[in-house]
Amino acid sequence: MKAVEQGKVCKEDVILLNVSGGYKRIAEDYGLCRIKPSFGVSLDIPLDEIQRECL
């Protein structure tokens, strides 16, 4: 929210949140709930294919 207020990102922008590796530590301080990813990628998928699927 601060980034929107500071004009660093637009309110409509989509932000990818990566909390891999730190889940256990952050869960100690905050109530977290796991959600299922809507889309996954790997290095062998061409960028144009990812764009077709996501945009």
C-alpha positions in Angstrom: 0.0 0.0 0.0 2.9 2.3 0.7 4.2 1.7 -2.8 0.9 2.9 -4.3 0.8 5.9 -2.0 4.3 6.8 -3.0 3.5 6.4 -6.7 5.9 3.5 -7.2 3.2 1.2 -8.6 -0.3 1.8 -9.9 -3.4 0.7 -7.9 -4.3 -1.7 -10.8 -0.8 -3.3 -11.1 -0.4 -7.0 -10.4 2.4 -7.8 -7.9 4.0 -11.2 -7.5 4.6 -12.0 -3.9 7.4 -14.5 -3.2 7.7 -15.7 0.3 9.5 -19.0 -0.5 12.0 -20.0 2.2 10.7 -17.7 4.8 7.2 -19.1 5.4 8.0 -20.7 8.8 9.7 -17.6 10.2 7.0 -15.1 9.1 4.2 -17.5 10.2 5.6 -17.1 13.8 4.7 -13.4 13.8 1.7 -13.3 11.5 -1.4 -15.3 10.9 -0.9 -16.7 7.4 -3.1 -18.8 5.2 -1.8 -20.8 2.2 -3.4 -20.2 -1.1 -3.2 -22.2 -4.3 -1.1 -20.5 -7.1 -3.2 -19.5 -10.1 -0.3 -20.2 -12.5 3.2 -21.6 -12.3 6.1 -21.3 -14.7 9.4 -23.0 -15.3 12.5 -22.1 -17.2 11.6 -24.3 -20.2 8.4 -22.5 -21.0 8.9 -19.8 -23.7 8.0 -16.2 -22.6 5.5 -15.8 -25.4 3.6 -18.9 -24.1 3.5 -17.5 -20.6 2.2 -14.2 -21.9 -0.6 -15.9 -23.9 -1.7 -17.8 -20.8 -1.6 -14.9 -18.4 -2.6 -11.8 -20.4 
